[in-house]
Amino acid sequence: MPKMKTKKAAAKRFKATGTGKFKYPKAGSVHKLASKSAKRKMGLRHAAIVDKTNDKAVRKMLPYA
């Protein structure tokens, strides 16, 4: 059976954690920062974990992660 291909767009956006979950950077931290509060910008610094409803789809895109 041939090897499965990794979706390269997903590989650039998601990283696997040690426990097997996937983390991703939050959107909205690149521009138009003057209109966002300091509290909101601090929350955008930290990576988020993929929700369990989307976990199956991400695993399918990243078979070797």
C-alpha positions as CSV (number, residue, x, y, z in Angstrom):
1,M,0.0,0.0,0.0
2,P,1.4,3.4,-0.9
3,K,2.4,6.0,1.7
4,M,-0.3,8.5,2.7
5,K,0.4,12.1,1.7
6,T,0.5,14.9,4.3
7,K,-1.5,18.0,3.6
8,K,1.2,20.6,3.5
9,A,-1.0,23.5,4.3
10,A,-2.1,21.7,7.5
11,A,1.5,20.8,8.4
12,K,2.4,24.5,8.3
13,R,-0.4,25.4,10.6
14,F,-0.6,22.6,13.2
15,K,2.1,21.1,15.5
16,A,1.6,17.9,17.6
17,T,2.1,18.1,21.3
18,G,3.8,15.4,23.4
19,T,0.4,14.0,24.5
20,G,-0.8,13.7,20.9
21,K,-3.0,16.8,20.7
22,F,-2.6,19.5,18.1
23,K,-1.8,23.1,18.8
24,Y,-2.1,26.1,16.5
25,P,-1.5,29.8,16.7
26,K,-4.5,32.0,17.2
27,A,-5.7,34.3,14.4
28,G,-5.8,38.1,14.7
29,S,-2.3,38.9,16.1
30,V,-0.7,40.3,13.0
31,H,-2.3,43.6,12.1
32,K,-4.8,46.2,13.3
33,L,-3.4,45.8,16.8
34,A,-4.2,49.4,17.9
35,S,-7.9,48.7,18.0
36,K,-7.5,45.6,20.3
37,S,-7.2,45.8,24.0
38,A,-4.0,44.7,25.8
39,K,-5.8,41.9,27.5
40,R,-7.0,40.6,24.1
41,K,-3.6,40.8,22.6
42,M,-2.0,38.9,25.5
43,G,-4.6,36.1,25.0
44,L,-3.5,35.9,21.3
45,R,0.1,35.2,22.2
46,H,-0.6,31.6,23.5
47,A,-1.2,28.7,21.2
48,A,-4.6,27.0,21.2
49,I,-5.5,23.3,21.3
50,V,-7.6,21.9,18.5
51,D,-11.1,21.1,19.7
52,K,-12.2,17.4,19.8
53,T,-14.8,18.1,17.1
54,N,-12.1,19.0,14.6
55,D,-9.4,16.6,15.9
56,K,-10.4,13.8,13.6
57,A,-10.1,16.0,10.5
58,V,-6.7,17.3,11.5
59,R,-5.4,13.8,12.2
60,K,-6.6,12.8,8.7
61,M,-4.6,15.7,7.2
62,L,-1.5,14.8,9.2
63,P,-1.2,11.0,9.2
64,Y,2.4,11.0,10.5
65,A,2.3,13.7,13.1
